[in-house]
Structure formats: structure tokens, C-alpha cells
Amino acid sequence: MTSGFRAALAALLMAATAPLPAIAQETLIIGAPLPVTGALSPEGTKLKQGYELWQEQVNAAGGVKVGDRKLKVDLRYYDYQSQTPKAIQLAEKLITDDKVNFLFSPFGSGATKATSAVAEKYGVPMIASSASSVEVFDQGYKNLFGVYTDNSTFSEPIAELVKTSLPDAKRVAILARNDLYPLSLANEFEKSAKKRGLDVVFFEKYAIGTLDHASALTQLRAARPDWVVVTGYINDLITIRKQAADLKVGGDVFTLINGPAYQEWISAVGPLAENVTTASWFHPVVKYESDDVFGSSGKFVELFKEKYGSAPDFTQASGAAVGVVLQQAIERAGSTDHDKVRAELQKGGFKTFFGPISFAESGIADSYVPPVLQIQDGKVEVVLPADIATSEFRTGLKN
């Protein structure tokens, strides 16, 4: 064997055993703890629909543009069974085991607040799809961003509507689910009512999972309210509306949040939905032009109907909204680096189908006005703000 041959053979062997160059990541991995089962499963299913519509559209377009390449979106879901401690565990698993690039939040303010500590610990930006309580965003975290405005953007316009439409109304009764978001929302309604000189004559909390509200509703009825406010989630508010009718609970204005914005709530309570007021961060009636993968609110609604056979509500829309916000931030940054993407999120100015989205220093959205809604003749109508209203506000309740 010649020395030249030996040298060539040695070079080949060295090349064969040399470490391979790092392969550029070809996917963008996003983790999403979801309540697919348990009490919050209707909401969890809706969020998943929104996430997947966004994923489908962005992947069909080649993926998220990162510099001179495009990354396909890989969504990783785990079911936390509507139990917040499990959501915390799964958020950590997604970061440490699945090595996700970014997180979408669980459903609701309580679980979001809990998991935001995990995101902060690991420095992973998390976009919250369904958290609006100030208590979630007052922790000084830099990795939490939410597409919902705060709860006062619901209570303030509805309280003003009651005060101007019913100048003789004096008495307000509030029944709240004892959970972070519904209770925070109820507290905002109490503040907004008192600010306008209304008397809060009843304020009670009900435990998570309560199925019989007869005792609380009987006490509420005895308080003779002009305006009734009940907070909770869809299953709570179906039950409460039916039991309120059985007990002949009255009032000129009946506000339930969040439930009546869902078509299944209207279908479940039937005629009892009439004239119930609510508020929402999104409704198919809104018309925004956008720079995202959908191009407009109308196109988002059209694509959602094609895929799922029904119009989207605010939960489904917010599932897609967190996707388009994160996508725009990554594409602006030209990178998946957490610091660079976080800096773009902090800049805000995202033109989305959901509305114009920018964030306060705390991370909560502060850039749009949610519509106030009322069920009229079995349909959802917008009664505020005036520039997008589809109907006049009505008073009175049918039991």
C-alpha cells in the first residue's frame, strides 16, 4: 500500500466519522395544552378548531416565512382534562420534552395565569387565546401576550347602555362562577354599575361544577333587580338561564357572559335566549382587512364555514388569532429566536382578521373595542359600538 493511498484512505475514514453538519429545522413546533375533556371541553374543542384552521392555511401557503426559508407548522396538543394543575404539568412537558418553539395558552384566565409561570421560567413566549383578567397580566412577566382586551371593555359599555336606556333602573344583581376570569369579570361589572350610581343589591358566587342554582336564584329574585348579570362558561349559563326561567327571575336587562355568543347556547335554551345581552371579542359581523394569512374577517368566516359547517364564534376566532399574531411576529423578526420574536410582539401593530392587535406593557391587548351583543328573534345582533351595530338595544325578558 503506497503512502499516497494510505493518506487518501485516512482522509476518507476521517470524513466518514466526522460529525454531520446541523440540519436546519424544517418545522415550527407550537405547543398547546387544551381541555379536550372535562367541563371546559366545549371551549377546548373550539380553540382547537381555530388553531387548526390557521395551521391548515399557513401550511397550504408553504409555511411561516423565516428569513429565506419557510417552516411548516407542527402543533402539539395535550389534554389537561379541564384541570389547571395538569395544564401546568403539560406546559412544562411541551417545553422540556417536545422542545416546542412557542406556546399557545390553555383556555381561560385561571389556567393561563398558572401556565404563564412555566413559560416565564423557560423564557418561551406564550400567546394567550382566552384570558382577559387583569390578574393574569399583572405579574410582570415578559413572555405573556393576550389577544383579548381586559374585562372592563365588556362591563363599561353594557353598564352605560343600561344607564342611558333605562334611566329609572337602580338595582343590580350579580351571580358569578367562583373562578378567576368569571369572578374578575363580575367585579368589573360591580365597579361599572357603582360608577353610574346603581345599587348592587346582590352579589354571590357559585362553585365550579354547580348544577343546582335554585337557592342563589331564589335569593337573587327576592332582591328585585332591574339588571341581572351572570358570569361563567357555556354549560353554567345554559343551566342558569333555564333555572332562572323556572323560578320566574325577572329584570329589564339580563346579561350573561360568556355563553349567548355561542350558537349552541341559543339552541340549548331556545326562546329563553330572547333579549339576553352579552359581549364578545369577535363576531362574524365585524369587517377588518388584514395582513395575515386570511386577508380579512370575511375570508376567515368563509373558510371556517367551509371547514366546519357553521359560523365561528369568538373562541374559535381567537384560536386562529393567536396563530396569525405569532406568525406575523416571527416573519417580522426573520427568526424563531425568542428574544427577537418577543421584541416584535412588544412592538404590536398587527393588522389581523380579529382586529388591530397591540399589547399594553403588561401583555394584554389594548387596541380595539369588543362588540356588545343581544339575542333578538333567535339571532345574535350587535348593539354597540354604533358604527358596526346591526340592531337597536331591547329591554325586557321572556320567561
N, C-alpha and C positions, 0 to 999 in steps of 0.2 A: 504494500500500500504506500503510495507516494505521499510525501509531506503535503503536497498541494491538495490531494484527495482527502487526506485526514483533516486538513483545515476546513475544507468545504463541508465535510460530514459534521464536524463540530459546530459549524455555523448553522447547519440545518437543525441539529439537535437543540441548539440554544433557541432557535426561532420557534421550534415546536413546543418547548416547555415554557417559553416566555408568557407572562400573563396577558390575557386578551384585553384589548382596549375597552374601556367602559362603553356600553351601548346606551345611546340616548334614550331616555324614557319616551315611550310611544303612546302612553295614555295619561290622562289626568284623573287621578283617583280621588273621589269625594265620598266621605263617609256620612251616613245619615241614620242615626238612631230613630226608630219610628214606633208608635204604639199601634201595631198591626192587629193586636188582640187586646181585650180588656175594655174598660169603659170608654176610652178615647179612640177606639178603633175606627169609628166613622171619620174622625178628623185625620187620623193617621193615613187612612186609605186615600183621602182627598189630597193630602200633601204628596203622597207617592205618585198620584196621577199627574200633578203639576211638575214634579221633578222629572218624570219620565217623558212627558211631552217636550220639555226643554231639551233633555238628553237626545231624544229622537231627532229633533230639528237640528241641533248643533252637529250631531254626528253625520246626519244626511248632508250637511254642508261641508263636511270634511274634518270637523273638529274645531277646537279652540285654537286660535292663531297665537303662537308663542314665538315671537321673532320670525325666523324664516321657515318654521315648521308648524304643523297642526297636530294637536293631540286629541284623540278620541276620548270622550268622557266615559269613565268607568265608575258607576255608582255602586257603593257597597251599603246594603241595608242590614240592620239587625232589629229584631222586635224586642222592645223593652216592656211589652205587656202592660202598658199604662202605669208602670211603677217607676217613680223617679229614681230610687236608688239603683235600679237596674240600668236606667238610661246613663247614669254616671259611669257605671262599670263598662258599658258598651262603647261609650265615647272614648274611654281610655284604650279599650281593645282596638278600636278602629285606628287610633293614632299609633299605638305601640306594635300591634301585630299586623294590621293591614297596611300600615305605612301610608295612610291617606295623605294627600297634599293639603286638603281643606275639609272643613266640616260644615254640614247644614245642621241646624239645631233640631232638637226634639220638638214636639208640639207643646205650645202653651208657655206661659211665663215661668211657672214653677220649675218645670224640668229644664227649661232653657237657663234659668239662673243657676241651677245646680251644675249643669254640664259646662257652663261658661268658665267655671273654675278650672276644669280639666283642660279646656282649650288654652286658657291663660298660662297654666303650668307648663305646657309644652310649646307655647308660642305659635299655635296654629290658629289662623283667622277662622272664625265661625260666623256664618251668616244666619241670623235668626229669621225664620219664616213666620213666626206666630207669637211674638212676645211684644207686649205694649206697655207693661207696667214699669213705672219709673224705678221701682225697687230692683228690677233686673239690671238696669243700666247705671245705677249709682255706685257701682263697686270700684270704679276707677280702672277698669280693665281696658286694654288697648286692642284686644283681639275679637271683640264682640261688636257686631253691626246688625241692626234690625230694620226690616223694611216697613214695619208698622209705625205710625205716629203714636204718641202717648195717649193714654186713656181719656185725658181731658178734651181731646179733639172729638170725642163722642159726647161726653156729658155737657159740655158748654153749649153747642148748637141746639141740642134737644131741650135743655133747660130754657134757653132763650125762646125757642119755639113755643113751649108750654106757657111761658110768662106772657108772650105777646098775643098768642091765640086765645088764651083763657085767662084774662086779667083777674077774674074772681077766684081762680084756683089758689088754694092756700096750703093744702095738706098733701104731703108726700110720704109714701110708704116704700121701704126698700127691703128686699129679701135677697141675700147673697150666698152663693156657694162659698164655703169656708176653704178657699184655695187661693193661691197668690193672685192670679190675674182677676178672677171674678170679684174677689174682695177688694182689690185695689180699684177696680172699675166702680164698684159700689161706693167706695169712699170718695171718688171723684164726683159721682152723682150727688152725694150728700153735700160736698163743697159747693157745687154749681147751684144746687137748689137754695142753700142758705145764702149764697151770694146775692140771690134775687129776692130775698125776703120770704121765701117759702119755709113752712114748718115741716121738719122731718119728724112725723108723729109715730113712726115705726121703723126700726132698723134691726133686723135679725139675720143670723147666719144659719145655714143648714149644712150638715156634714156631707162630705163626699160619699156618694153611694146611697143617699137618702131616697127612698121610693114613696114614702107616705108623708106628704107635706100638709095634711089636713089641719094639724094643730096650729102650725105657723100661719097658714092661710086664714084660719078662723080668727086668729088674733089680728091679722092684717085687716080683714074685713071690718072688725069692730073699731078700728082706728079711723074709718070713714075717709079714706084718701081720695083726693081728686086725681092724683097721678101715682101710678104703681110702677116701680122699677124692680125687675128681677134679673139677676146675673147668674150665669152658669154656662153649661155646654148643651149641645143639642138634645141629648137624652133627658137631661134635667128639665129642660124648658118645654119639651113635649108633655112630660108628666105634670109639671106645674100648671101649664095652661089648661089641661083637661080637668085637673082637680079644682082649679080656680073657678071654672065654669060650673062644676058640680056644686060648689059652695056659694055660687052667685056672688063672687067677688066683683065689686064694681070699680068705678073710676072713669073719668073722662079720657084719660090717656093711659095706655098700657104699654110699657116699654120693656122688651125682653132682649137681652144681649148675652151670648150670641146664639142664635137659633133661627129666627124668622128669615134670615137671608138665605137659608138653605131650602131648596125645593122640597126635600123630604120632610122638613118641619111643617111646611104648609100642607103637604099631602097628609101628614100624620094627624094634624089637628082639624083639617077641613075648614068648615065655616068659622070655627073659633079663631082662625088667623086674621079675620077681618078687622082692619084698623089698628092692628098691633104695629107699634113703631120699633125700629131698631136702627143700627148704624153698621157700616162696613167699610173696610179699607178699599174694596174694589167691587164693582158691579158691571155686568156686561154692557150697561148703557154708557159707561164712560168712553170717551173717544180721544185717546192720546196717540200721536205719531211717535215712533220710537227709533232708536239707533240699534236696537237689539235684533236677535235672530228672527223675531216675529214681525217687526216692522210697524206694528200698530196694535192697539187694543182690539180693533175689529178683526184683524187677522188671527190674533191669539184665540179669540172666541170662536171663530170659524174652524180653526184647526182642532180646538178642543172638542167641539161638537162632532166633527168628523171622526175623531178617535174614540170618544166615549158616549156619544149619542145624546148628550144633554149640555145645557149651558153651564159654564163654570161659575162657581161662587168664589168668595174672597180667599178661602183656604186653598183651593186648587190653584187660583191665580198667584197667591203668594209663594206656593211651591215652585212655580215657574219663575217668579220674580227673583228669588234668591239666586237662581241659576244665571239669569241674564246679567244681574249686577256683578256676580263673581266673574263671569266671562268677560265683561267689559273691563273690569279692573285688571285682570290678567293680560288682556290684549293691549291695554294701555301700557302696562309695565313691561311688556315683551318678555315676561319671565314668570316662573312659578315660585320664585323666591318669596318667602313670607314677608320679609321687610319691604320689598318693593311693591308687592300686591297690597299690603296693609296701607302703605303710603297713598296708593291710588284710591283705595276705599275711603280714606280720610278726606281726600280732596272732594269726593262726591261729584255732583253734576251729571248723574247718569240719566239719560233720556230713555225711559223704558215704557213698555206697553202698560205697566201697572201705574205709571205716573212718574213725574220727575222725582228722582231719589237722591237726596243728600243726607248726610248724617250730622247731628249735633256732636259736640266734643265727646259726649258720653257714649255715642254709638247709635242712638235711637234716631229714626228718620224724623226730619222736621221740615219737609219740603212740599207737602201737598195737603189738601183738605179732604177728608173722607166724606162720602155722601151719607145723608140721613135718609132712611128708607121707611116706607109704610106699606103694609099689605092692603091692597084695595081690589075688591072684586076678584080675589084669588091670585092676584099678580103683585110682584114687587114694583113699587113706584118710587122714584126719587123725589123727595120733597124739599131737600136742601143739598148743596147750595143752589141758589136761584138760577145760576147760569146753565146748570145741567138738569134742573127739575123737570120731571115728566108729569107731575100732578100736584094739586093743592093738598095741603095737610088737612086731615079729617079728625074730628074728635068723636068720642063715644065708643062703646064696646058691645059686642054681641056675645051673650052667654046662652 
